[in-house]
Amino acid sequence: MRISVFGTRGFPNIQGGVEKHCESLYHSLSDKHKITVFRRKPYVKNSIADSDIEFIDLPSTKIKGVEALVHSFICSLVCAYKRPEIVHIHNIGPGLFIPLLRAVGLKVVLTYHSPNYEHSKWGTFSKLLLKFSEFIALSCSNCIIFVNRFQLDKQKDGIKQKSVYIANGINKMKNVSSLNYLQSLGILPHKYILAVGRITPEKGFIDLINAFNAANLPGYKLVIAGGVEHEGGYFEQLKKKSDDRIIFTGSINSDCLSELYSSAKLFVLSSHNEGFPLVVLEAMQFDCDILLSDIPATRLLDLSDDYYYPKGNVKKLTERLNINVGSDVKCHNYDLRAYDWANIAQQTDQVYESLY
């Protein structure tokens, strides 16, 4: 089949959980289907050729609240002209244009990653628009893939009947012995706490920084690895609360990230909202000691209560940082077989086949 994809900024070398998801999924499906991925030009740093996947780079903007809508509308027009067998849309915002695709006779699969309107970065109007987009996307899609089982369980029966839960996956990464990147940051192995994610309010980094500042952790540093989505207010707040013990790496490549995972004393996910936290799976792959905010997405991982703290509770997070960092290194053996991309690609292919 010819599968056209939008709702992602694109890949490779573009930061984001949805972007990682799409890169792994479509490389796993490209041996069976002809995959076309629409990328957003402002985020494409180079035009790397890919023998398996066709990329079409279309105009967009980096203006918050407008970016996805502008790009998705253009993508919808191109799909209406090219007429692929399946249009696969990621996220609810771009789903606003599904009625246009259905009106011209196209089959549409939606992957529901997260209820974006719960993110604090959005204003009142944007949240209302995202909720309206969610209603349109869920109502008009031919089939819906939920990466979060709790989000699927919340839906009405009519939506559940055309939906399926397919877990998110994890790319294979390995422990590395190199310390070159750590040395460039001025940190020592097992003497830092690691957090990974784009610098946005829903990631709860301000909670983590406040807790780290309040904790009694002499000799330790906090490393936050991730690019700044929008320069300005939130990032400035974080920097004002930070001193030289807190390091913002910006966007980094997979080799540097592997080095950080390999030598971290503790990995922390402080998010208030997540669709499915891929970075936690990455940390688990390195057998990191992990500490997670207690939200529905992290409970999908089926871990004991020892791995969680109450979302947004800085006092409890401070206590747990002191406990986890002060304890001996734990020996973890996480079971990640459910997150294999070959299985996920097979399940997604079954969704495509069910529409023909």
C-alpha positions as a printed NumPy array, in Angstrom:
array([[  0.   ,   0.   ,   0.   ],
       [  0.944,   3.645,  -0.37 ],
       [  0.901,   5.138,   3.14 ],
       [  1.109,   8.917,   3.606],
       [  2.064,  10.196,   7.068],
       [  1.735,  13.577,   8.752],
       [  1.393,  14.99 ,  12.265],
       [  5.113,  14.58 ,  12.948],
       [  7.784,  17.229,  12.447],
       [  9.782,  14.572,  10.65 ],
       [ 12.955,  12.559,  11.027],
       [ 15.853,  11.795,  11.225],
       [ 17.629,  14.06 ,  13.711],
       [ 14.482,  15.915,  14.804],
       [ 13.758,  15.848,  18.536],
       [ 10.492,  14.554,  19.958],
       [  8.731,  11.418,  21.174],
       [  6.342,  11.292,  18.22 ],
       [  9.294,  11.796,  15.884],
       [ 11.153,   8.84 ,  17.431],
       [  7.977,   6.777,  17.231],
       [  7.485,   7.506,  13.536],
       [ 11.123,   6.936,  12.608],
       [ 11.15 ,   3.452,  14.139],
       [  7.679,   2.462,  12.99 ],
       [  7.982,   3.433,   9.346],
       [ 11.448,   1.994,   8.877],
       [  9.955,  -1.26 ,  10.198],
       [  7.055,  -1.054,   7.719],
       [  8.926,   0.225,   4.662],
       [  9.854,  -3.231,   3.381],
       [  6.16 ,  -3.985,   2.831],
       [  4.59 ,  -0.605,   2.028],
       [  5.579,   2.566,   0.192],
       [  5.839,   5.141,   2.96 ],
       [  5.708,   8.892,   2.344],
       [  6.38 ,  11.139,   5.334],
       [  5.535,  14.849,   5.212],
       [  8.107,  16.859,   7.158],
       [  7.971,  20.451,   8.391],
       [ 10.636,  22.462,   6.568],
       [ 11.738,  24.669,   9.483],
       [ 12.868,  21.558,  11.394],
       [ 14.688,  19.768,   8.57 ],
       [ 18.375,  20.43 ,   9.083],
       [ 19.507,  18.492,   6.025],
       [ 18.004,  16.539,   3.156],
       [ 19.438,  13.105,   3.949],
       [ 18.297,  10.606,   1.341],
       [ 16.479,   7.521,   2.588],
       [ 16.153,   4.562,   0.268],
       [ 13.217,   3.128,   2.23 ],
       [ 11.062,   6.207,   2.852],
       [ 10.034,   9.138,   0.677],
       [ 10.155,  12.535,   2.377],
       [  8.146,  15.516,   1.219],
       [  9.19 ,  18.723,   2.961],
       [  6.378,  21.261,   3.093],
       [  6.193,  24.802,   4.46 ],
       [  5.197,  25.424,   8.052],
       [  6.036,  27.834,  10.842],
       [  7.452,  27.518,  14.339],
       [  4.731,  29.75 ,  15.792],
       [  3.174,  27.93 ,  18.752],
       [ -0.445,  26.955,  18.089],
       [ -0.196,  27.52 ,  14.339],
       [  2.642,  25.229,  13.309],
       [  0.755,  21.92 ,  13.146],
       [ -2.419,  23.397,  11.654],
       [ -0.672,  25.126,   8.743],
       [  1.408,  22.083,   7.859],
       [ -1.461,  19.606,   8.265],
       [ -3.769,  21.603,   6.017],
       [ -1.159,  21.626,   3.244],
       [ -0.508,  17.895,   3.779],
       [ -4.223,  17.171,   3.482],
       [ -4.4  ,  18.965,   0.143],
       [ -1.416,  17.021,  -1.176],
       [ -2.938,  13.717,   0.017],
       [ -6.233,  14.579,  -1.663],
       [ -4.289,  15.017,  -4.907],
       [ -1.975,  11.983,  -4.585],
       [ -4.686,   9.645,  -3.218],
       [ -2.703,   7.102,  -1.167],
       [ -4.434,   3.969,   0.099],
       [ -3.977,   5.06 ,   3.731],
       [ -3.341,   8.423,   5.38 ],
       [ -1.826,   7.9  ,   8.83 ],
       [ -2.086,  10.962,  11.092],
       [ -0.269,  11.389,  14.402],
       [ -1.756,  13.53 ,  17.186],
       [ -5.192,  15.074,  17.578],
       [ -4.36 ,  18.591,  16.34 ],
       [ -3.718,  17.53 ,  12.718],
       [ -6.851,  15.371,  12.956],
       [ -8.92 ,  18.521,  12.395],
       [ -8.563,  17.931,   8.653],
       [ -9.714,  14.304,   8.592],
       [-13.201,  15.264,   7.273],
       [-11.499,  16.762,   4.203],
       [ -9.628,  13.5  ,   3.593],
       [-12.731,  11.377,   4.109],
       [-14.752,  13.635,   1.808],
       [-12.449,  12.722,  -1.081],
       [-12.706,   9.02 ,  -0.293],
       [ -9.452,   8.38 ,   1.584],
       [ -9.025,   5.931,   4.458],
       [ -7.555,   7.494,   7.604],
       [ -5.757,   5.946,  10.575],
       [ -5.189,   8.175,  13.616],
       [ -2.572,   7.493,  16.284],
       [ -3.667,   9.145,  19.519],
       [ -0.467,   9.956,  21.397],
       [ -1.78 ,  12.216,  24.159],
       [ -4.55 ,  14.687,  25.078],
       [ -2.443,  17.705,  24.087],
       [ -4.94 ,  20.182,  25.535],
       [ -3.858,  19.105,  29.038],
       [ -0.424,  20.637,  28.473],
       [ -0.024,  23.9  ,  30.349],
       [  1.769,  25.6  ,  27.455],
       [ -1.558,  26.096,  25.658],
       [ -3.847,  29.061,  26.256],
       [ -7.623,  28.845,  26.601],
       [ -8.402,  29.233,  22.897],
       [ -5.764,  26.692,  21.866],
       [ -7.09 ,  24.162,  24.382],
       [-10.633,  24.582,  23.055],
       [ -9.397,  24.145,  19.487],
       [ -7.473,  20.987,  20.44 ],
       [-10.545,  19.536,  22.168],
       [-12.59 ,  20.273,  19.058],
       [ -9.867,  18.66 ,  16.924],
       [ -9.961,  15.612,  19.199],
       [-13.716,  15.279,  18.713],
       [-13.394,  15.569,  14.935],
       [-10.406,  13.219,  14.752],
       [-11.987,  10.484,  16.871],
       [-15.347,  10.757,  15.136],
       [-14.089,  10.764,  11.552],
       [-11.116,   8.368,  11.553],
       [-11.609,   4.913,  10.074],
       [ -9.415,   3.393,  12.778],
       [ -7.644,   4.761,  15.872],
       [ -4.449,   3.488,  17.479],
       [ -3.975,   4.399,  21.143],
       [ -0.464,   4.167,  22.58 ],
       [ -1.925,   4.705,  26.045],
       [ -4.382,   2.047,  27.252],
       [ -5.923,   4.394,  29.84 ],
       [ -6.864,   6.891,  27.131],
       [ -8.573,   4.128,  25.172],
       [-10.509,   2.963,  28.24 ],
       [-11.924,   6.494,  28.691],
       [-13.571,   6.55 ,  25.261],
       [-17.221,   5.918,  24.447],
       [-18.223,   2.519,  23.065],
       [-18.536,   3.805,  19.492],
       [-14.927,   4.99 ,  19.53 ],
       [-13.665,   1.821,  21.236],
       [-15.204,  -0.334,  18.513],
       [-12.909,   1.133,  15.876],
       [ -9.859,   1.465,  18.129],
       [ -6.908,  -0.691,  19.129],
       [ -4.2  ,  -0.39 ,  21.766],
       [ -0.662,  -0.767,  20.432],
       [  2.124,   0.005,  22.891],
       [  4.892,   2.384,  21.987],
       [  8.285,   0.88 ,  21.205],
       [ 11.911,   1.359,  22.063],
       [ 14.952,   1.665,  19.831],
       [ 17.848,  -0.596,  20.678],
       [ 20.564,   1.332,  22.499],
       [ 23.578,  -0.082,  24.315],
       [ 25.722,   0.896,  27.279],
       [ 28.899,   2.655,  26.272],
       [ 32.179,   3.026,  28.137],
       [ 33.168,   6.354,  26.582],
       [ 33.263,   9.358,  28.909],
       [ 34.133,  12.005,  26.317],
       [ 30.745,  13.714,  26.402],
       [ 30.548,  13.596,  30.2  ],
       [ 33.968,  15.223,  30.405],
       [ 32.858,  17.96 ,  28.009],
       [ 29.979,  18.734,  30.393],
       [ 32.2  ,  18.63 ,  33.457],
       [ 30.366,  15.739,  35.138],
       [ 31.585,  12.462,  36.642],
       [ 30.092,   8.978,  36.138],
       [ 27.326,   8.15 ,  38.634],
       [ 27.527,  11.645,  40.133],
       [ 24.544,  13.144,  38.339],
       [ 20.789,  12.85 ,  38.029],
       [ 19.48 ,  12.701,  34.455],
       [ 16.24 ,  13.98 ,  32.926],
       [ 15.485,  13.848,  29.19 ],
       [ 12.867,  15.714,  27.188],
       [ 11.998,  18.896,  25.357],
       [ 11.979,  21.982,  27.553],
       [  8.219,  22.472,  27.866],
       [  6.037,  23.11 ,  30.959],
       [  4.268,  19.729,  30.918],
       [  7.622,  17.985,  31.511],
       [  7.665,  19.327,  35.082],
       [ 11.334,  20.318,  34.998],
       [ 10.647,  23.206,  37.371],
       [  9.529,  20.648,  39.993],
       [ 12.724,  18.677,  39.457],
       [ 14.958,  21.746,  39.73 ],
       [ 13.191,  22.915,  42.904],
       [ 13.538,  19.44 ,  44.416],
       [ 17.193,  19.151,  43.42 ],
       [ 17.948,  22.553,  44.97 ],
       [ 16.216,  21.497,  48.201],
       [ 17.853,  18.059,  48.382],
       [ 21.067,  17.323,  50.281],
       [ 23.2  ,  16.029,  47.404],
       [ 26.745,  17.397,  47.718],
       [ 28.92 ,  16.564,  44.724],
       [ 25.974,  15.738,  42.457],
       [ 24.725,  17.577,  39.399],
       [ 21.432,  17.606,  37.529],
       [ 21.608,  17.131,  33.761],
       [ 18.543,  18.042,  31.668],
       [ 19.022,  16.779,  28.122],
       [ 16.679,  18.273,  25.553],
       [ 16.135,  21.163,  23.214],
       [ 14.102,  24.275,  23.919],
       [ 10.815,  24.127,  22.032],
       [ 10.11 ,  27.849,  22.337],
       [ 12.697,  30.305,  23.632],
       [ 11.44 ,  32.653,  26.294],
       [  9.304,  32.469,  29.401],
       [  9.474,  28.895,  30.678],
       [ 13.131,  28.285,  29.865],
       [ 14.027,  31.601,  31.474],
       [ 12.189,  30.518,  34.626],
       [ 14.245,  27.338,  34.738],
       [ 17.538,  29.163,  34.262],
       [ 16.736,  31.653,  37.038],
       [ 16.313,  28.753,  39.469],
       [ 19.525,  27.053,  38.296],
       [ 23.151,  27.371,  39.307],
       [ 26.317,  25.728,  37.958],
       [ 25.213,  22.349,  39.354],
       [ 22.355,  22.233,  36.822],
       [ 23.298,  21.607,  33.196],
       [ 21.073,  22.104,  30.154],
       [ 22.611,  20.202,  27.242],
       [ 20.261,  21.33 ,  24.474],
       [ 19.48 ,  18.84 ,  21.689],
       [ 22.011,  16.024,  21.533],
       [ 22.589,  13.005,  19.297],
       [ 22.017,   9.373,  20.261],
       [ 25.69 ,   8.695,  21.012],
       [ 25.831,  11.475,  23.605],
       [ 22.497,  10.382,  25.044],
       [ 23.735,   6.78 ,  25.358],
       [ 26.73 ,   8.064,  27.298],
       [ 24.46 ,   9.97 ,  29.686],
       [ 22.16 ,   6.981,  30.259],
       [ 25.128,   4.637,  30.768],
       [ 26.606,   6.555,  33.707],
       [ 23.576,   8.173,  35.373],
       [ 23.082,   7.603,  39.092],
       [ 19.323,   8.179,  38.725],
       [ 16.933,   8.92 ,  35.869],
       [ 13.908,  11.083,  36.73 ],
       [ 10.745,  11.708,  34.714],
       [  8.929,  14.623,  36.359],
       [  6.204,  15.065,  33.71 ],
       [  2.684,  16.199,  34.514],
       [  1.336,  14.868,  31.193],
       [  2.613,  12.243,  28.764],
       [  1.192,  10.166,  25.952],
       [  3.699,   7.403,  26.438],
       [  7.158,   8.214,  27.868],
       [  9.675,   6.775,  25.399],
       [ 12.581,   8.247,  27.343],
       [ 11.673,   6.054,  30.314],
       [ 11.922,   2.946,  28.132],
       [ 15.312,   4.174,  26.957],
       [ 16.485,   4.587,  30.551],
       [ 15.153,   1.129,  31.43 ],
       [ 17.088,  -0.322,  28.513],
       [ 20.27 ,   0.917,  30.21 ],
       [ 19.113,  -0.601,  33.537],
       [ 19.029,   2.866,  35.111],
       [ 17.598,   3.396,  38.54 ],
       [ 14.447,   5.379,  37.707],
       [ 12.007,   7.64 ,  39.537],
       [  8.731,   8.597,  37.847],
       [  5.884,  11.003,  38.458],
       [  2.711,   9.038,  39.117],
       [  0.589,   9.676,  36.018],
       [ -1.485,   7.243,  33.908],
       [  1.169,   7.038,  31.174],
       [  3.939,   5.908,  33.536],
       [  1.629,   3.369,  35.201],
       [  1.456,   1.584,  31.831],
       [  4.947,   0.286,  32.618],
       [  3.659,  -1.999,  35.373],
       [  6.331,  -1.137,  37.924],
       [  6.038,  -1.317,  41.706],
       [  5.097,   1.735,  43.764],
       [  8.754,   2.167,  44.749],
       [  9.424,   3.738,  41.344],
       [  6.846,   6.531,  41.709],
       [  6.269,   9.802,  43.532],
       [  3.062,  11.939,  43.502],
       [  2.927,  14.179,  40.435],
       [  3.909,  17.789,  41.163],
       [  4.759,  17.087,  44.814],
       [  8.147,  18.786,  45.202],
       [  8.511,  17.789,  48.859],
       [  8.055,  14.082,  48.083],
       [ 10.336,  14.354,  45.06 ],
       [ 13.031,  15.943,  47.25 ],
       [ 12.727,  13.107,  49.75 ],
       [ 12.99 ,  10.493,  47.009],
       [ 16.037,  12.14 ,  45.441],
       [ 17.8  ,  11.966,  48.79 ],
       [ 16.799,   8.315,  49.261],
       [ 17.608,   7.08 ,  45.748],
       [ 20.885,   8.932,  45.364],
       [ 21.97 ,   7.987,  48.878],
       [ 21.354,   4.275,  48.374],
       [ 23.59 ,   1.686,  46.754],
       [ 23.173,   1.206,  43.016],
       [ 20.238,  -1.105,  42.407],
       [ 20.458,  -4.089,  40.075],
       [ 17.505,  -3.801,  37.724],
       [ 16.203,  -6.323,  35.239],
       [ 13.393,  -4.654,  33.322],
       [ 11.253,  -6.746,  30.949],
       [ 10.934,  -4.761,  27.691],
       [  9.756,  -7.487,  25.318],
       [  6.351,  -5.826,  24.838],
       [  8.011,  -2.777,  23.298],
       [  9.737,  -4.46 ,  20.367],
       [  9.262,  -2.478,  17.132],
       [  8.917,  -5.583,  14.966],
       [  5.812,  -6.604,  16.95 ],
       [  4.453,  -3.056,  16.896],
       [  4.94 ,  -2.784,  13.126],
       [  3.136,  -6.09 ,  12.64 ],
       [  0.163,  -4.912,  14.697],
       [  0.061,  -1.607,  12.783],
       [  0.162,  -3.485,   9.483],
       [ -2.863,  -5.493,  10.625],
       [ -4.71 ,  -2.201,  11.141],
       [ -3.879,  -1.165,   7.56 ],
       [ -4.968,  -4.533,   6.189],
       [ -8.259,  -4.366,   8.086],
       [ -9.263,  -1.325,   6.013],
       [ -8.928,  -3.254,   2.719]])
